[in-house]
Amino acid sequence: MTANPAQPAQPAQPTQPEEPAPSLRSVTVERTATGRFTATNARGATVSFGTGSGDDFTPVELLLAAIGGCTAADVDVATARHAEPTAFTVTVTGHKVDDELGNRLTDLNVTFSVAFPDGPSGDRARTILPRAVKTSHDRLCTVSRTIETGTPVTTTITEP
């Protein structure tokens, strides 16, 4: 057996910070005042909310808005390619309960109220509307799919 001659040491390569996985989504929430917060996404957009003492959205209302917004976007993409809606409203409701499982929402309901113009393109959009709503619910809407399938939520405390 022949021994390999010693290889010269290679200079250390500077380490690059790891790129986040392309699937990673994140927001940062900062306290701005007592009971008031601002969430900022990676693109710099912000939304302010509070604990319900004023007219701000609460976190629960933002969750309902996320469900409605996610499925509305899915359905809009599918139907608007055929006809621009003349009305498009999504209402999301749920009951906030505090029971042996803790605080949570139950009986979540998403209601679409969508109208399209008369004519062949509106007819096509009306025809695909039920399938678009079902596909969003069953496969596409990340928000409602996450709620329905469930996923662990971990918490960590770090120093500022």
Salt bridges, closest charged atoms under 4 A:
ASP56 OD2 - ARG36 NH1 1.96
ASP99 OD2 - ARG104 NH2 2.59
ASP123 OD1 - ARG126 NH2 2.54
ASP138 OD2 - LYS134 NZ 2.40
ASP138 OD1 - HIS137 ND1 2.81
GLU148 OE1 - HIS137 NE2 3.09
GLU148 OE1 - ARG145 NH1 3.19
